[in-house]
Amino acid sequence: MTPVTGPVVGAIRPPGSKSLTNRALVLGGLAPEPTTLTGVLDSDDTRVMIAALRTLGLSIQQDLDARTISFAGRHGWPTGETANLWLENSGTSIRFLTAYCALAPEGVVCRLDGNTRMRERPIQPLVDALTRWGADVSCDLGTGCPPVTVVGKGLPGGRVTVSGSLSSQYLSALMMVAPCASGPESVTLTVEGTLVSRPYVDMTLAIMRDFGASIDEPVENQFVIAPTGYQGREYAIEPDASAASYFFAAAAVTGGKITVKGLHRDSLQGDVLFAEALERMGCRVDWNPDSITVHGGPLRGIEIDMNAISDTAQTLAAVAPFADGPTRITNVAHMRHKETDRVGAVVTELRKLGLTVDEHDDGMTIHPGPMSGASIATYDDHRMAMSFAILGLRQPGIIIEHPGCTSKTYPNFFADLGRLCGGEQ
């Protein structure tokens, strides 16, 4: 990375949201009518989802230049041999599709697997919930992690409980298939224990309703979902709010002014609230009907619970070294089960720069101080590469190892960052 020589000023529209794209792909794949998605993200995570849905019998047309995807509609399942789904390290794909495959009729067997890191990522809470629901699902190696085998027999209505403490994706996976249960009884999903990342559940609820689902929440974290199925439609994907966090952070660390187009305070993605975290640190934020602008300013350290927006915790950790005091990030223990142990990885790499960083079970405390350059390991985690790239806008000597890992969710990140900063980074 080459540090910039002054404030970064500009505007950008990030690519479509990975979270919304993969949810829309699932719902479009369950609707019997044609569906067209616009503003679709093209990345490693979305490619494996699309490939898997095609293996499961869907006709999908994609126009990369137009950023559109069209479904002919759900008209059957593959029969005969096992459908083998290879999902790399896409947590949303394997969790959503494990529940999706439980809807398959008898005679359909699906085996879902991924790379080495995927085989370390827990999926047992979802398997347990589906089993209680009546599905035939198992972790093949007995580790509570993939590979997973699903023997199709459909899902009935009824009551199901699921743990929410490791990932909200387990609940989202169950919610998205619930309208396709073989009624007439509704499905009641109840979360056991603490639910992490509630904004992602709210995102799931919103897109399900947009596709015609009927959902009530009579008490907090209990969801009653009618077996209405889905209706195909045209659906526009918002720009990715997690990706936007890096550009907001660039304004913060350089004292610049950056506008992200296509997002607003009421966006479906909770990660837009990262801008509020920067506001607490001393930035000014303009919330507009179709854009958010962050103005950098003198930064102060804060203590912040980032459970609801944990995908931006690494971004904040890259801003924290430039504050006038310590920053404590709390309630993100579930980040240890992401693409890597994100708490441990961030702490390790910040310490390489010479910073004092305290690691806690549920987060970290970052103490600003003199820094030196270092080669930053990315752990095959796209968010490590993008976050530390922002730190490198101010600190000389930052080398991002294996920057290509950003292809997981944002293949053109470094090119877009370079253009925004007025040159290649």
C-alpha positions as a Markdown table, in Angstrom:
| # | Residue | x | y | z |
|---|---|---|---|---|
| 1 | Met | 0.0 | 0.0 | 0.0 |
| 2 | Thr | 1.1 | 3.6 | -0.8 |
| 3 | Pro | -0.1 | 6.1 | 1.7 |
| 4 | Val | -2.2 | 9.0 | 0.3 |
| 5 | Thr | -0.7 | 12.5 | 0.6 |
| 6 | Gly | -3.9 | 14.2 | 1.7 |
| 7 | Pro | -7.6 | 13.8 | 2.5 |
| 8 | Val | -9.5 | 11.4 | 0.2 |
| 9 | Val | -12.5 | 13.1 | -1.3 |
| 10 | Gly | -14.9 | 11.5 | -3.7 |
| 11 | Ala | -18.0 | 9.4 | -4.3 |
| 12 | Ile | -18.5 | 5.7 | -5.0 |
| 13 | Arg | -21.3 | 3.1 | -5.4 |
| 14 | Pro | -20.1 | -0.3 | -4.1 |
| 15 | Pro | -21.2 | -3.5 | -5.8 |
| 16 | Gly | -24.4 | -5.2 | -4.7 |
| 17 | Ser | -24.7 | -6.6 | -1.2 |
| 18 | Lys | -23.4 | -10.2 | -0.8 |
| 19 | Ser | -25.9 | -10.8 | 2.0 |
| 20 | Leu | -28.9 | -9.6 | 0.0 |
| 21 | Thr | -27.7 | -11.3 | -3.3 |
| 22 | Asn | -27.5 | -14.7 | -1.7 |
| 23 | Arg | -30.8 | -14.3 | 0.1 |
| 24 | Ala | -32.5 | -13.2 | -3.1 |
| 25 | Leu | -30.9 | -16.2 | -5.0 |
| 26 | Val | -32.5 | -18.6 | -2.4 |
| 27 | Leu | -35.9 | -16.9 | -2.6 |
| 28 | Gly | -35.9 | -16.6 | -6.4 |
| 29 | Gly | -34.9 | -20.3 | -6.5 |
| 30 | Leu | -38.0 | -21.2 | -4.3 |
| 31 | Ala | -40.5 | -19.2 | -6.3 |
| 32 | Pro | -42.5 | -21.0 | -9.0 |
| 33 | Glu | -42.8 | -17.9 | -11.1 |
| 34 | Pro | -39.9 | -16.2 | -13.0 |
| 35 | Thr | -37.7 | -13.8 | -11.0 |
| 36 | Thr | -35.3 | -11.2 | -12.1 |
| 37 | Leu | -32.6 | -9.7 | -9.8 |
| 38 | Thr | -30.8 | -6.5 | -10.6 |
| 39 | Gly | -27.7 | -5.0 | -9.1 |
| 40 | Val | -26.4 | -8.5 | -8.4 |
| 41 | Leu | -23.0 | -9.0 | -6.9 |
| 42 | Asp | -20.5 | -11.1 | -8.9 |
| 43 | Ser | -18.1 | -12.7 | -6.4 |
| 44 | Asp | -16.7 | -16.0 | -5.3 |
| 45 | Asp | -19.6 | -16.4 | -2.7 |
| 46 | Thr | -22.3 | -15.6 | -5.2 |
| 47 | Arg | -20.8 | -17.8 | -7.9 |
| 48 | Val | -20.8 | -20.9 | -5.7 |
| 49 | Met | -24.4 | -20.2 | -4.7 |
| 50 | Ile | -25.5 | -19.9 | -8.3 |
| 51 | Ala | -23.6 | -23.1 | -9.3 |
| 52 | Ala | -25.2 | -25.0 | -6.5 |
| 53 | Leu | -28.7 | -23.8 | -7.4 |
| 54 | Arg | -28.1 | -24.9 | -11.0 |
| 55 | Thr | -27.0 | -28.3 | -9.7 |
| 56 | Leu | -30.3 | -28.5 | -7.8 |
| 57 | Gly | -32.2 | -28.2 | -11.1 |
| 58 | Leu | -32.8 | -24.4 | -11.5 |
| 59 | Ser | -32.5 | -22.6 | -14.9 |
| 60 | Ile | -30.6 | -19.4 | -14.2 |
| 61 | Gln | -29.4 | -16.8 | -16.7 |
| 62 | Gln | -26.8 | -14.3 | -15.7 |
| 63 | Asp | -25.7 | -11.1 | -17.5 |
| 64 | Leu | -22.5 | -10.0 | -15.8 |
| 65 | Asp | -22.3 | -6.7 | -17.6 |
| 66 | Ala | -25.9 | -5.8 | -16.7 |
| 67 | Arg | -25.5 | -7.3 | -13.2 |
| 68 | Thr | -28.8 | -9.2 | -13.6 |
| 69 | Ile | -29.9 | -12.8 | -12.9 |
| 70 | Ser | -33.1 | -14.3 | -14.2 |
| 71 | Phe | -34.8 | -17.5 | -12.9 |
| 72 | Ala | -37.3 | -19.5 | -15.0 |
| 73 | Gly | -38.9 | -20.6 | -11.7 |
| 74 | Arg | -38.8 | -23.7 | -9.5 |
| 75 | His | -40.2 | -26.6 | -11.5 |
| 76 | Gly | -38.6 | -29.7 | -10.0 |
| 77 | Trp | -35.5 | -31.3 | -8.4 |
| 78 | Pro | -32.8 | -33.5 | -9.7 |
| 79 | Thr | -33.4 | -37.2 | -9.2 |
| 80 | Gly | -31.1 | -40.2 | -9.1 |
| 81 | Glu | -27.5 | -39.7 | -8.0 |
| 82 | Thr | -26.5 | -37.5 | -5.1 |
| 83 | Ala | -26.3 | -33.8 | -5.9 |
| 84 | Asn | -22.8 | -32.7 | -4.7 |
| 85 | Leu | -22.6 | -29.0 | -3.9 |
| 86 | Trp | -19.1 | -27.5 | -3.5 |
| 87 | Leu | -19.3 | -24.2 | -1.6 |
| 88 | Glu | -15.7 | -23.2 | -1.0 |
| 89 | Asn | -15.8 | -21.1 | 2.2 |
| 90 | Ser | -19.1 | -19.4 | 1.8 |
| 91 | Gly | -20.9 | -19.6 | 5.1 |
| 92 | Thr | -24.1 | -18.1 | 3.8 |
| 93 | Ser | -24.2 | -20.6 | 0.9 |
| 94 | Ile | -23.7 | -23.8 | 2.9 |
| 95 | Arg | -26.1 | -22.7 | 5.7 |
| 96 | Phe | -28.9 | -21.5 | 3.5 |
| 97 | Leu | -28.6 | -24.4 | 1.1 |
| 98 | Thr | -28.6 | -27.0 | 3.9 |
| 99 | Ala | -32.1 | -25.8 | 4.9 |
| 100 | Tyr | -33.0 | -25.4 | 1.2 |
| 101 | Cys | -32.1 | -29.0 | 0.4 |
| 102 | Ala | -34.3 | -30.2 | 3.3 |
| 103 | Leu | -37.3 | -29.2 | 1.2 |
| 104 | Ala | -36.4 | -31.7 | -1.5 |
| 105 | Pro | -38.7 | -34.6 | -2.0 |
| 106 | Glu | -37.9 | -38.2 | -1.3 |
| 107 | Gly | -35.3 | -39.7 | -3.6 |
| 108 | Val | -33.1 | -36.5 | -3.6 |
| 109 | Val | -29.9 | -36.7 | -1.7 |
| 110 | Cys | -27.6 | -33.6 | -1.3 |
| 111 | Arg | -24.1 | -33.5 | 0.0 |
| 112 | Leu | -22.7 | -30.1 | 0.8 |
| 113 | Asp | -19.0 | -29.5 | 1.4 |
| 114 | Gly | -16.3 | -26.8 | 1.1 |
| 115 | Asn | -12.6 | -26.1 | 1.6 |
| 116 | Thr | -10.4 | -26.8 | 4.7 |
| 117 | Arg | -11.6 | -23.7 | 6.6 |
| 118 | Met | -15.2 | -24.5 | 5.8 |
| 119 | Arg | -14.7 | -27.9 | 7.5 |
| 120 | Glu | -13.8 | -26.0 | 10.7 |
| 121 | Arg | -16.9 | -23.8 | 10.7 |
| 122 | Pro | -19.7 | -25.0 | 12.9 |
| 123 | Ile | -23.1 | -26.0 | 11.4 |
| 124 | Gln | -24.3 | -28.3 | 14.1 |
| 125 | Pro | -26.9 | -25.9 | 15.6 |
| 126 | Leu | -28.6 | -25.7 | 12.2 |
| 127 | Val | -28.4 | -29.5 | 11.7 |
| 128 | Asp | -29.9 | -30.0 | 15.2 |
| 129 | Ala | -32.8 | -27.6 | 14.4 |
| 130 | Leu | -33.6 | -29.2 | 11.1 |
| 131 | Thr | -33.5 | -32.7 | 12.7 |
| 132 | Arg | -36.0 | -31.5 | 15.4 |
| 133 | Trp | -38.1 | -30.2 | 12.5 |
| 134 | Gly | -38.2 | -33.7 | 11.0 |
| 135 | Ala | -35.4 | -33.4 | 8.3 |
| 136 | Asp | -32.8 | -36.1 | 7.7 |
| 137 | Val | -29.6 | -34.2 | 8.0 |
| 138 | Ser | -26.2 | -35.2 | 9.3 |
| 139 | Cys | -22.6 | -33.9 | 9.6 |
| 140 | Asp | -20.6 | -36.7 | 7.8 |
| 141 | Leu | -17.5 | -36.5 | 9.9 |
| 142 | Gly | -19.1 | -36.2 | 13.3 |
| 143 | Thr | -17.3 | -32.9 | 14.0 |
| 144 | Gly | -20.4 | -30.6 | 13.9 |
| 145 | Cys | -18.9 | -29.0 | 10.8 |
| 146 | Pro | -19.3 | -29.7 | 7.1 |
| 147 | Pro | -19.5 | -31.9 | 5.0 |
| 148 | Val | -23.3 | -32.3 | 5.5 |
| 149 | Thr | -25.6 | -34.8 | 3.9 |
| 150 | Val | -29.3 | -34.0 | 3.5 |
| 151 | Val | -31.8 | -36.8 | 2.5 |
| 152 | Gly | -34.9 | -35.1 | 1.1 |
| 153 | Lys | -38.4 | -35.7 | 2.4 |
| 154 | Gly | -39.8 | -32.2 | 2.7 |
| 155 | Leu | -40.5 | -30.1 | 5.8 |
| 156 | Pro | -43.8 | -30.0 | 7.8 |
| 157 | Gly | -45.4 | -27.1 | 9.7 |
| 158 | Gly | -44.9 | -27.1 | 13.5 |
| 159 | Arg | -42.6 | -25.7 | 16.2 |
| 160 | Val | -38.8 | -25.5 | 15.9 |
| 161 | Thr | -36.1 | -24.1 | 18.1 |
| 162 | Val | -32.6 | -23.0 | 17.1 |
| 163 | Ser | -29.6 | -21.6 | 18.8 |
| 164 | Gly | -28.7 | -18.1 | 17.9 |
| 165 | Ser | -25.5 | -17.6 | 19.8 |
| 166 | Leu | -22.9 | -18.5 | 17.1 |
| 167 | Ser | -24.5 | -17.2 | 14.0 |
| 168 | Ser | -27.8 | -15.5 | 12.9 |
| 169 | Gln | -27.4 | -17.4 | 9.6 |
| 170 | Tyr | -28.9 | -20.6 | 11.2 |
| 171 | Leu | -32.1 | -18.7 | 11.9 |
| 172 | Ser | -32.1 | -17.0 | 8.5 |
| 173 | Ala | -31.7 | -20.3 | 6.8 |
| 174 | Leu | -34.7 | -21.8 | 8.6 |
| 175 | Met | -36.8 | -18.7 | 8.1 |
| 176 | Met | -36.3 | -18.6 | 4.4 |
| 177 | Val | -37.5 | -22.2 | 3.8 |
| 178 | Ala | -40.4 | -22.0 | 6.3 |
| 179 | Pro | -43.0 | -20.6 | 3.8 |
| 180 | Cys | -42.4 | -23.7 | 1.7 |
| 181 | Ala | -43.3 | -26.1 | 4.4 |
| 182 | Ser | -46.1 | -28.6 | 3.6 |
| 183 | Gly | -48.8 | -26.7 | 5.6 |
| 184 | Pro | -51.5 | -26.1 | 6.5 |
| 185 | Glu | -49.9 | -25.5 | 9.9 |
| 186 | Ser | -47.6 | -22.5 | 10.2 |
| 187 | Val | -44.0 | -22.8 | 11.3 |
| 188 | Thr | -43.1 | -21.3 | 14.6 |
| 189 | Leu | -39.3 | -20.6 | 15.0 |
| 190 | Thr | -38.0 | -19.8 | 18.4 |
| 191 | Val | -34.5 | -18.7 | 19.2 |
| 192 | Glu | -32.7 | -20.3 | 22.2 |
| 193 | Gly | -30.3 | -18.1 | 24.1 |
| 194 | Thr | -28.9 | -14.8 | 22.8 |
| 195 | Leu | -29.3 | -14.0 | 19.1 |
| 196 | Val | -26.2 | -12.4 | 17.5 |
| 197 | Ser | -26.4 | -10.0 | 14.6 |
| 198 | Arg | -30.1 | -9.2 | 14.8 |
| 199 | Pro | -29.9 | -6.7 | 11.9 |
| 200 | Tyr | -29.2 | -9.6 | 9.5 |
| 201 | Val | -32.4 | -11.4 | 10.7 |
| 202 | Asp | -34.3 | -8.2 | 10.0 |
| 203 | Met | -32.8 | -8.1 | 6.5 |
| 204 | Thr | -34.0 | -11.7 | 6.0 |
| 205 | Leu | -37.5 | -10.8 | 7.2 |
| 206 | Ala | -37.7 | -7.8 | 4.9 |
| 207 | Ile | -36.7 | -9.6 | 1.7 |
| 208 | Met | -38.9 | -12.6 | 2.6 |
| 209 | Arg | -41.9 | -10.2 | 2.9 |
| 210 | Asp | -40.9 | -8.6 | -0.4 |
| 211 | Phe | -41.2 | -12.1 | -2.0 |
| 212 | Gly | -44.7 | -12.6 | -0.5 |
| 213 | Ala | -44.0 | -14.3 | 2.8 |
| 214 | Ser | -46.4 | -13.8 | 5.8 |
| 215 | Ile | -44.4 | -13.5 | 9.1 |
| 216 | Asp | -45.4 | -12.4 | 12.6 |
| 217 | Glu | -43.2 | -11.9 | 15.6 |
| 218 | Pro | -45.6 | -12.2 | 18.6 |
| 219 | Val | -42.7 | -12.0 | 21.1 |
| 220 | Glu | -39.1 | -11.1 | 20.5 |
| 221 | Asn | -37.1 | -13.7 | 18.6 |
| 222 | Gln | -40.1 | -15.9 | 18.0 |
| 223 | Phe | -41.4 | -16.0 | 14.4 |
| 224 | Val | -44.6 | -17.5 | 13.1 |
| 225 | Ile | -44.4 | -18.1 | 9.3 |
| 226 | Ala | -47.4 | -19.1 | 7.2 |
| 227 | Pro | -46.9 | -21.8 | 4.5 |
| 228 | Thr | -47.7 | -19.3 | 1.7 |
| 229 | Gly | -44.7 | -20.0 | -0.6 |
| 230 | Tyr | -43.1 | -17.2 | -2.5 |
| 231 | Gln | -44.0 | -15.2 | -5.6 |
| 232 | Gly | -41.4 | -14.5 | -8.3 |
| 233 | Arg | -40.8 | -10.8 | -9.0 |
| 234 | Glu | -38.2 | -8.2 | -10.0 |
| 235 | Tyr | -35.9 | -7.3 | -7.1 |
| 236 | Ala | -33.2 | -4.7 | -6.9 |
| 237 | Ile | -30.1 | -5.4 | -4.7 |
| 238 | Glu | -28.8 | -2.6 | -2.6 |
| 239 | Pro | -25.0 | -1.7 | -2.7 |
| 240 | Asp | -23.1 | -3.6 | 0.0 |
| 241 | Ala | -23.1 | -1.8 | 3.3 |
| 242 | Ser | -20.2 | -3.8 | 4.7 |
| 243 | Ala | -18.1 | -2.9 | 1.6 |
| 244 | Ala | -19.2 | 0.8 | 2.1 |
| 245 | Ser | -17.6 | 0.7 | 5.6 |
| 246 | Tyr | -14.1 | 0.7 | 4.1 |
| 247 | Phe | -14.7 | 3.9 | 2.1 |
| 248 | Phe | -16.3 | 5.6 | 5.1 |
| 249 | Ala | -13.2 | 4.5 | 7.1 |
| 250 | Ala | -11.0 | 6.0 | 4.4 |
| 251 | Ala | -12.6 | 9.4 | 5.0 |
| 252 | Ala | -12.1 | 8.9 | 8.7 |
| 253 | Val | -8.4 | 8.1 | 8.6 |
| 254 | Thr | -7.4 | 10.7 | 6.0 |
| 255 | Gly | -9.6 | 13.5 | 7.2 |
| 256 | Gly | -11.5 | 13.4 | 3.9 |
| 257 | Lys | -15.0 | 13.4 | 2.6 |
| 258 | Ile | -16.5 | 10.3 | 0.9 |
| 259 | Thr | -20.1 | 9.8 | -0.3 |
| 260 | Val | -21.4 | 6.3 | -0.8 |
| 261 | Lys | -24.3 | 6.2 | -3.2 |
| 262 | Gly | -27.3 | 4.0 | -3.0 |
| 263 | Leu | -27.5 | 3.6 | 0.8 |
| 264 | His | -29.4 | 5.5 | 3.4 |
| 265 | Arg | -30.3 | 5.3 | 7.1 |
| 266 | Asp | -33.2 | 2.9 | 6.5 |
| 267 | Ser | -31.3 | 0.5 | 4.2 |
| 268 | Leu | -32.1 | -3.2 | 4.7 |
| 269 | Gln | -28.5 | -3.7 | 5.8 |
| 270 | Gly | -27.7 | -3.0 | 9.4 |
| 271 | Asp | -24.0 | -2.3 | 8.6 |
| 272 | Val | -25.0 | 1.2 | 7.4 |
| 273 | Leu | -24.8 | 2.0 | 11.1 |
| 274 | Phe | -21.0 | 1.8 | 10.9 |
| 275 | Ala | -21.3 | 5.4 | 10.0 |
| 276 | Glu | -22.8 | 6.1 | 13.5 |
| 277 | Ala | -19.7 | 4.4 | 15.0 |
| 278 | Leu | -17.5 | 6.9 | 13.1 |
| 279 | Glu | -19.8 | 9.7 | 14.2 |
| 280 | Arg | -19.1 | 8.7 | 17.8 |
| 281 | Met | -15.4 | 8.8 | 17.1 |
| 282 | Gly | -15.6 | 12.4 | 15.8 |
| 283 | Cys | -16.6 | 12.2 | 12.2 |
| 284 | Arg | -19.6 | 14.1 | 10.7 |
| 285 | Val | -22.2 | 12.1 | 8.8 |
| 286 | Asp | -24.8 | 13.4 | 6.3 |
| 287 | Trp | -27.7 | 11.0 | 5.9 |
| 288 | Asn | -29.4 | 11.6 | 2.6 |
| 289 | Pro | -32.3 | 9.9 | 0.8 |
| 290 | Asp | -30.0 | 7.9 | -1.5 |
| 291 | Ser | -26.5 | 8.4 | -0.1 |
| 292 | Ile | -24.4 | 8.7 | 3.0 |
| 293 | Thr | -21.5 | 11.0 | 3.3 |
| 294 | Val | -18.8 | 10.8 | 6.0 |
| 295 | His | -16.6 | 13.8 | 6.8 |
| 296 | Gly | -13.3 | 12.9 | 8.6 |
| 297 | Gly | -12.2 | 14.8 | 11.7 |
| 298 | Pro | -10.1 | 14.4 | 14.8 |
| 299 | Leu | -10.7 | 10.9 | 16.1 |
| 300 | Arg | -11.4 | 9.9 | 19.7 |
| 301 | Gly | -11.3 | 6.4 | 21.1 |
| 302 | Ile | -14.6 | 4.8 | 22.1 |
| 303 | Glu | -16.0 | 1.7 | 23.7 |
| 304 | Ile | -18.6 | 0.1 | 21.4 |
| 305 | Asp | -20.7 | -3.1 | 21.3 |
| 306 | Met | -20.4 | -4.2 | 17.7 |
| 307 | Asn | -22.5 | -7.4 | 18.0 |
| 308 | Ala | -25.1 | -6.1 | 15.6 |
| 309 | Ile | -22.6 | -4.9 | 13.0 |
| 310 | Ser | -19.7 | -7.4 | 13.5 |
| 311 | Asp | -18.7 | -7.6 | 9.8 |
| 312 | Thr | -17.5 | -4.0 | 10.2 |
| 313 | Ala | -15.5 | -4.6 | 13.5 |
| 314 | Gln | -12.3 | -5.2 | 11.5 |
| 315 | Thr | -12.9 | -1.9 | 9.7 |
| 316 | Leu | -13.2 | 0.0 | 13.0 |
| 317 | Ala | -10.1 | -1.8 | 14.2 |
| 318 | Ala | -8.2 | -0.2 | 11.3 |
| 319 | Val | -9.5 | 3.3 | 12.2 |
| 320 | Ala | -8.8 | 2.9 | 16.0 |
| 321 | Pro | -5.0 | 3.4 | 15.8 |
| 322 | Phe | -5.5 | 7.0 | 14.6 |
| 323 | Ala | -7.7 | 8.0 | 17.5 |
| 324 | Asp | -6.5 | 10.0 | 20.5 |
| 325 | Gly | -7.2 | 7.2 | 23.0 |
| 326 | Pro | -8.0 | 3.5 | 23.3 |
| 327 | Thr | -10.9 | 1.9 | 21.5 |
| 328 | Arg | -12.6 | -1.2 | 23.0 |
| 329 | Ile | -14.7 | -3.4 | 20.7 |
| 330 | Thr | -17.0 | -5.7 | 22.6 |
| 331 | Asn | -19.6 | -8.5 | 22.2 |
| 332 | Val | -18.1 | -10.0 | 19.0 |
| 333 | Ala | -17.0 | -13.4 | 20.2 |
| 334 | His | -18.9 | -15.0 | 17.3 |
| 335 | Met | -16.4 | -13.4 | 14.9 |
| 336 | Arg | -14.0 | -16.2 | 15.9 |
| 337 | His | -16.1 | -18.6 | 13.8 |
| 338 | Lys | -16.0 | -16.6 | 10.6 |
| 339 | Glu | -13.6 | -17.1 | 7.6 |
| 340 | Thr | -10.9 | -17.0 | 10.3 |
| 341 | Asp | -10.8 | -16.3 | 14.0 |
| 342 | Arg | -11.2 | -12.6 | 13.2 |
| 343 | Val | -10.6 | -11.4 | 16.8 |
| 344 | Gly | -7.3 | -13.3 | 17.1 |
| 345 | Ala | -6.2 | -12.4 | 13.5 |
| 346 | Val | -6.8 | -8.6 | 14.0 |
| 347 | Val | -5.0 | -8.6 | 17.3 |
| 348 | Thr | -2.0 | -10.4 | 15.8 |
| 349 | Glu | -1.7 | -8.2 | 12.8 |
| 350 | Leu | -2.1 | -4.9 | 14.7 |
| 351 | Arg | 0.6 | -6.0 | 17.1 |
| 352 | Lys | 2.9 | -6.6 | 14.1 |
| 353 | Leu | 2.7 | -2.8 | 13.6 |
| 354 | Gly | 4.0 | -2.2 | 17.1 |
| 355 | Leu | 0.7 | -1.4 | 18.7 |
| 356 | Thr | -0.4 | -2.5 | 22.1 |
| 357 | Val | -3.6 | -4.5 | 21.7 |
| 358 | Asp | -5.4 | -6.4 | 24.5 |
| 359 | Glu | -7.3 | -9.5 | 23.3 |
| 360 | His | -10.5 | -10.3 | 25.2 |
| 361 | Asp | -12.8 | -13.3 | 24.8 |
| 362 | Asp | -15.4 | -11.1 | 23.2 |
| 363 | Gly | -13.3 | -8.5 | 21.4 |
| 364 | Met | -10.2 | -6.3 | 21.8 |
| 365 | Thr | -8.9 | -3.0 | 23.1 |
| 366 | Ile | -6.6 | -1.1 | 20.7 |
| 367 | His | -4.2 | 1.5 | 22.1 |
| 368 | Pro | -2.9 | 4.1 | 19.7 |
| 369 | Gly | 0.8 | 4.6 | 19.5 |
| 370 | Pro | 3.8 | 4.7 | 17.1 |
| 371 | Met | 3.5 | 2.3 | 14.2 |
| 372 | Ser | 5.9 | 0.8 | 11.7 |
| 373 | Gly | 5.3 | -1.0 | 8.4 |
| 374 | Ala | 4.7 | -4.7 | 8.3 |
| 375 | Ser | 3.5 | -7.5 | 6.0 |
| 376 | Ile | -0.1 | -8.2 | 6.9 |
| 377 | Ala | -1.3 | -11.8 | 6.7 |
| 378 | Thr | -4.9 | -12.0 | 5.4 |
| 379 | Tyr | -5.8 | -15.6 | 6.5 |
| 380 | Asp | -7.8 | -16.1 | 3.3 |
| 381 | Asp | -10.2 | -13.6 | 4.8 |
| 382 | His | -11.4 | -10.8 | 2.5 |
| 383 | Arg | -12.2 | -8.5 | 5.4 |
| 384 | Met | -8.7 | -8.7 | 6.7 |
| 385 | Ala | -7.3 | -7.5 | 3.4 |
| 386 | Met | -9.8 | -4.7 | 2.9 |
| 387 | Ser | -9.6 | -3.4 | 6.5 |
| 388 | Phe | -5.8 | -3.2 | 6.7 |
| 389 | Ala | -5.7 | -1.6 | 3.2 |
| 390 | Ile | -7.5 | 1.3 | 4.8 |
| 391 | Leu | -4.9 | 1.5 | 7.6 |
| 392 | Gly | -2.3 | 1.6 | 4.9 |
| 393 | Leu | -3.7 | 4.8 | 3.5 |
| 394 | Arg | -2.0 | 6.5 | 6.5 |
| 395 | Gln | 0.7 | 4.2 | 7.6 |
| 396 | Pro | 3.7 | 3.7 | 5.3 |
| 397 | Gly | 5.1 | 0.2 | 4.7 |
| 398 | Ile | 1.9 | -1.8 | 4.8 |
| 399 | Ile | 2.0 | -4.9 | 2.6 |
| 400 | Ile | -1.2 | -6.8 | 2.1 |
| 401 | Glu | -0.4 | -10.5 | 1.5 |
| 402 | His | -2.6 | -12.4 | -0.9 |
| 403 | Pro | -4.9 | -9.4 | -1.8 |
| 404 | Gly | -6.8 | -11.6 | -4.2 |
| 405 | Cys | -8.8 | -13.0 | -1.3 |
| 406 | Thr | -11.1 | -10.0 | -1.7 |
| 407 | Ser | -12.7 | -11.9 | -4.6 |
| 408 | Lys | -14.9 | -13.6 | -2.1 |
| 409 | Thr | -17.2 | -10.6 | -1.9 |
| 410 | Tyr | -15.5 | -7.7 | -3.7 |
| 411 | Pro | -13.2 | -8.7 | -6.6 |
| 412 | Asn | -12.5 | -5.0 | -7.7 |
| 413 | Phe | -11.9 | -3.6 | -4.3 |
| 414 | Phe | -8.3 | -2.5 | -4.8 |
| 415 | Ala | -9.1 | -1.0 | -8.2 |
| 416 | Asp | -12.0 | 1.0 | -6.8 |
| 417 | Leu | -10.0 | 2.1 | -3.8 |
| 418 | Gly | -7.2 | 3.2 | -6.1 |
| 419 | Arg | -9.6 | 5.3 | -8.3 |
| 420 | Leu | -11.2 | 6.9 | -5.3 |
| 421 | Cys | -7.8 | 7.9 | -3.9 |
| 422 | Gly | -6.6 | 9.3 | -7.3 |
| 423 | Gly | -4.2 | 6.5 | -8.2 |
| 424 | Glu | -3.4 | 2.8 | -7.9 |
| 425 | Gln | -2.9 | 1.6 | -4.3 |
